Amino acid sequence: MKTLLILFALFCFNLSSAQVTLEDDGLHFTVGAAISSVTYTYVYSKTKNKNKAFWYSFGLSSLAGLSKEFYDGYIITGKFDNSELISTMLGGLSASYTFNIFTGKRKKKKKEELLAASN
């Protein structure tokens, strides 16, 4: 019975359109990540604030995706594509979050070493 249930589930998932990824969505993801990476690096170098850098980079990549889809949807083709907007936003979120995790680790470690050396 378990085997039949697993086969049925796999059959249903293979037929669903949620499994289809378009090449264009991958490009949107990449561009969102690139915009977010550049923005995070720039904002963090100017402010040394991880929260500002995260929100500015994610916001700018989301704004870029929204403006591109608005331009495509209402000026060029007449079709606003939600999947491309979501792909751009997810690319921006993944880059912003990754940078946010790994930023400032060296400075904290160096400060701890200095404190340990002075004691």
C-alpha positions in Angstrom: 0.0 0.0 0.0 2.8 2.4 0.8 4.4 1.7 -2.6 1.2 2.5 -4.4 0.7 5.7 -2.4 4.3 6.8 -3.1 3.9 6.1 -6.8 0.6 8.0 -7.0 2.2 11.0 -5.2 5.2 11.0 -7.6 2.9 10.7 -10.6 0.8 13.7 -9.3 3.9 15.8 -8.6 5.4 15.1 -12.0 2.3 16.3 -13.7 1.9 19.5 -11.8 2.9 22.8 -13.3 4.6 23.9 -10.1 7.6 21.8 -11.1 8.2 23.7 -14.3 11.0 26.3 -14.1 11.6 28.6 -17.0 15.0 29.8 -18.2 13.9 33.4 -17.9 13.1 33.0 -14.2 16.6 31.8 -13.6 17.9 34.9 -15.3 15.7 37.0 -13.1 17.0 35.2 -10.0 20.6 35.9 -11.0 20.0 39.6 -11.8 18.2 40.0 -8.4 21.1 38.4 -6.6 23.6 40.6 -8.5 21.7 43.8 -7.7 21.4 42.8 -4.1 25.1 41.9 -3.8 26.3 45.1 -5.2 23.9 47.2 -3.1 24.7 45.3 0.1 28.5 45.7 -0.4 28.1 49.4 -1.1 25.7 50.2 1.7 27.7 48.2 4.3 31.0 49.8 3.3 29.4 53.3 3.8 27.4 52.7 7.0 28.9 49.5 8.7 25.3 48.6 9.5 24.2 45.1 8.6 20.4 45.8 9.0 20.5 48.9 6.7 22.6 47.0 4.2 20.2 44.0 4.2 17.0 46.0 3.8 18.4 48.4 1.2 19.8 45.6 -0.9 16.6 43.5 -0.7 14.5 46.6 -1.3 16.4 47.7 -4.3 16.4 44.2 -5.9 12.6 44.0 -5.3 12.1 47.5 -6.7 14.1 46.6 -9.8 11.9 43.4 -10.3 8.7 45.3 -9.7 9.6 48.1 -12.1 10.7 45.7 -14.8 7.5 43.7 -14.6 5.5 46.9 -14.5 7.2 48.1 -17.6 6.7 44.8 -19.4 3.2 44.3 -18.1 1.7 47.7 -18.8 3.8 49.2 -21.6 5.4 46.4 -23.7 3.4 43.1 -23.7 0.3 43.8 -21.5 1.1 40.8 -19.2 2.4 41.3 -15.7 4.4 38.1 -14.9 4.3 37.3 -11.2 6.7 34.4 -11.4 9.4 36.7 -12.8 8.8 39.2 -10.0 9.0 36.5 -7.4 12.2 35.1 -9.0 13.9 38.5 -8.8 12.8 39.0 -5.2 14.0 35.6 -4.2 17.4 36.2 -5.8 17.7 39.5 -3.9 16.6 37.8 -0.7 19.1 35.0 -1.0 22.0 37.3 -1.7 21.1 39.7 1.0 20.6 37.0 3.6 23.9 35.3 2.7 25.8 38.5 2.9 24.1 39.3 6.2 25.1 36.0 7.7 28.8 36.3 6.8 29.4 40.0 7.2 31.3 41.2 10.3 32.5 37.8 11.4 36.2 38.7 11.2 35.8 42.0 13.1 34.0 40.2 16.0 36.6 37.4 16.1 39.5 40.0 16.1 37.8 41.9 18.9 37.5 38.7 21.0 41.2 37.9 20.3 42.2 41.4 21.5 40.2 41.1 24.6 41.7 37.6 25.4 45.2 39.0 24.8 44.8 41.9 27.1 43.6 39.8 30.0 
